[in-house]
Amino acid sequence: MSGNGKVTYHDRHRRISGSYIVPQATFGDATGELPYTSVTVEFDKDRIRNDITVARDGGATYNAQDTASIDAYFRRSMALNPKIATDVEAHDLTYWLLSSYKEPFLEFRNLTLKGRMNGTTLWPKILSYDLGTRITVKRTPPGGGARISREAHIEGITHDINVRDKAWN
């Protein structure tokens, strides 16, 4: 559902075109970045796939493996039969999936914003973004170290309204 309550379809090219390519804001824990209240950091090993097979109906079957990933994380296979038009697309998909899933990936999840932390700046952002909007999230690890920066697309939006405290988070 879009922000105005309409069912909205995003095709597979939506995130690689237009304003979805460029982050619309940077949320972080440093001066000059839009503040967030909390963020969940996940290092997801369960999504590793290092043996990918893509078969196209009426076309070729492609397989790609990464031996270093298999040695480190054991063989984790994925087989797909997507509805795609050409063998070139099947080939490209095979190698894109392998490069995307052969290693654990550090992700930021559940970014929590409180508009009242910086109302004149945060509220317009919070209320204007929709599903699929691309943002950048930065975090300094506890105890120091190199900052972590990831670009992400907004996958879900929830609001928390506390009537007793008269707060909308």
C-alpha positions as semicolon CSV with decimal commas, in nm:
position;residue;x (nm);y (nm);z (nm)
1;M;0,000;0,000;0,000
2;S;0,127;0,343;-0,081
3;G;0,120;0,631;0,165
4;N;-0,211;0,749;0,022
5;G;-0,371;0,406;0,075
6;K;-0,357;0,276;-0,283
7;V;-0,236;-0,070;-0,378
8;T;0,086;-0,011;-0,571
9;Y;0,283;-0,255;-0,786
10;H;0,660;-0,215;-0,818
11;D;0,817;-0,418;-1,098
12;R;1,167;-0,561;-1,073
13;H;1,319;-0,259;-1,245
14;R;1,171;-0,005;-1,002
15;R;1,471;-0,003;-0,767
16;I;1,724;0,043;-1,042
17;S;1,564;0,347;-1,199
18;G;1,476;0,708;-1,122
19;S;1,485;0,834;-0,766
20;Y;1,523;0,479;-0,633
21;I;1,890;0,475;-0,740
22;V;1,998;0,773;-0,530
23;P;1,957;0,773;-0,149
24;Q;1,705;1,035;-0,043
25;A;1,855;1,086;0,305
26;T;2,137;0,977;0,535
27;F;2,043;0,859;0,883
28;G;2,331;0,820;1,125
29;D;2,481;0,876;1,466
30;A;2,719;1,158;1,368
31;T;2,675;1,533;1,348
32;G;2,505;1,645;1,028
33;E;2,316;1,320;0,976
34;L;1,948;1,269;1,045
35;P;1,925;1,108;1,391
36;Y;1,773;0,769;1,457
37;T;1,671;0,624;1,793
38;S;1,783;0,267;1,728
39;V;1,880;0,028;1,452
40;T;1,906;-0,351;1,453
41;V;2,230;-0,479;1,301
42;E;2,226;-0,831;1,154
43;F;2,512;-1,034;1,012
44;D;2,305;-1,288;0,824
45;K;2,481;-1,617;0,747
46;D;2,152;-1,794;0,672
47;R;2,111;-1,617;0,341
48;I;2,438;-1,754;0,197
49;R;2,401;-1,934;-0,137
50;N;2,724;-2,045;-0,304
51;D;2,598;-2,301;-0,560
52;I;2,343;-2,137;-0,792
53;T;2,150;-2,304;-1,074
54;V;1,917;-2,110;-1,302
55;A;1,715;-2,300;-1,563
56;R;1,503;-2,123;-1,823
57;D;1,200;-2,300;-1,970
58;G;1,288;-2,382;-2,328
59;G;1,642;-2,255;-2,281
60;A;1,977;-2,319;-2,119
61;T;2,060;-2,411;-1,760
62;Y;2,345;-2,227;-1,590
63;N;2,535;-2,315;-1,274
64;A;2,785;-2,105;-1,081
65;Q;2,975;-2,194;-0,764
66;D;3,220;-2,017;-0,536
67;T;3,468;-2,266;-0,391
68;A;3,603;-2,027;-0,126
69;S;3,250;-1,973;0,005
70;I;3,176;-2,347;-0,007
71;D;3,497;-2,417;0,189
72;A;3,410;-2,154;0,450
73;Y;3,033;-2,206;0,488
74;F;2,967;-2,548;0,330
75;R;2,764;-2,594;0,013
76;R;2,441;-2,397;0,015
77;S;2,248;-2,440;-0,306
78;M;1,976;-2,243;-0,478
79;A;1,789;-2,362;-0,788
80;L;1,553;-2,135;-0,978
81;N;1,333;-2,166;-1,284
82;P;1,235;-1,801;-1,335
83;K;1,004;-1,669;-1,604
84;I;1,266;-1,483;-1,807
85;A;1,289;-1,432;-2,181
86;T;1,648;-1,510;-2,285
87;D;1,945;-1,728;-2,203
88;V;2,152;-1,413;-2,155
89;E;1,917;-1,307;-1,872
90;A;1,943;-1,654;-1,716
91;H;2,324;-1,642;-1,734
92;D;2,338;-1,292;-1,586
93;L;2,094;-1,383;-1,309
94;T;2,303;-1,687;-1,212
95;Y;2,621;-1,485;-1,163
96;W;2,444;-1,190;-1,002
97;L;2,286;-1,422;-0,744
98;L;2,621;-1,586;-0,671
99;S;2,797;-1,253;-0,624
100;S;2,512;-1,126;-0,403
101;Y;2,475;-1,430;-0,178
102;K;2,813;-1,604;-0,152
103;E;2,918;-1,417;0,166
104;P;2,736;-1,320;0,486
105;F;2,590;-0,974;0,457
106;L;2,576;-0,708;0,726
107;E;2,235;-0,544;0,720
108;F;2,064;-0,270;0,911
109;R;1,708;-0,362;1,001
110;N;1,433;-0,196;1,199
111;L;1,550;0,162;1,186
112;T;1,354;0,357;1,449
113;L;1,299;0,729;1,404
114;K;1,131;0,972;1,642
115;G;1,011;1,280;1,461
116;R;1,017;1,489;1,775
117;M;1,398;1,446;1,803
118;N;1,438;1,698;1,521
119;G;1,085;1,785;1,417
120;T;1,151;2,042;1,149
121;T;1,388;1,808;0,966
122;L;1,268;1,456;1,050
123;W;0,890;1,488;1,016
124;P;0,898;1,592;0,651
125;K;1,124;1,294;0,575
126;I;0,923;1,046;0,781
127;L;0,594;1,147;0,622
128;S;0,716;1,175;0,262
129;Y;0,898;0,843;0,220
130;D;0,721;0,541;0,084
131;L;0,801;0,174;0,037
132;G;1,103;0,135;-0,187
133;T;1,257;0,474;-0,105
134;R;1,636;0,439;-0,096
135;I;1,819;0,569;0,212
136;T;2,167;0,549;0,363
137;V;2,219;0,435;0,721
138;K;2,550;0,492;0,904
139;R;2,658;0,363;1,240
140;T;2,967;0,388;1,455
141;P;3,034;0,052;1,624
142;P;3,020;0,052;2,005
143;G;3,374;0,095;2,135
144;G;3,489;0,263;1,814
145;G;3,617;0,136;1,485
146;A;3,540;0,213;1,124
147;R;3,189;0,346;1,058
148;I;2,951;0,113;0,882
149;S;2,749;0,256;0,596
150;R;2,478;0,075;0,401
151;E;2,224;0,182;0,146
152;A;1,882;0,024;0,177
153;H;1,529;0,044;0,048
154;I;1,243;0,098;0,291
155;E;1,064;-0,237;0,313
156;G;0,799;-0,156;0,572
157;I;0,665;0,136;0,772
158;T;0,495;0,129;1,111
159;H;0,383;0,411;1,337
160;D;0,361;0,406;1,716
161;I;0,123;0,658;1,868
162;N;0,123;0,688;2,247
163;V;-0,189;0,877;2,359
164;R;-0,088;0,894;2,725
165;D;0,247;1,058;2,648
166;K;0,106;1,245;2,348
167;A;0,388;1,106;2,137
168;W;0,393;0,988;1,777
169;N;0,703;0,781;1,698
